[in-house]
Amino acid sequence: MDPRCSRQNGAGTGVFLNGREVSTAELEHLRHVGGAMPPGRYELAADGHMYPEEGGLPVHVFTRASYAA
């Protein structure tokens, strides 16, 4: 399969992170540390800020993960 295909893993979650559709296990973890994640496209920056591609307030997932643990 073409490595550039966003549905390579066939997860069907409808949540895309940095251009790749996340698996159900990844989505469960992201919701645990980042809160609600409706279907859509998100960017995760190297500094830990995650935000919707179309704009919006970022969530710092590394900070949230330390509180969730």
LINJOLIN-V57048 format. One record per helix or strand of 2 or more residues. SS is the DSSP state (a for helix, b for strand). FROM is the first residue (numbers start at 0). LEN is the number of residues. If there is no record, write none. Layout:
ss = <SS/SS>
from = <FROM/FROM>
len = <LEN/LEN>
This chain:
ss = <b/b/a/b/b/b/a>
from = <14/19/23/39/48/58/60>
len = <3/2/11/5/4/2/8>
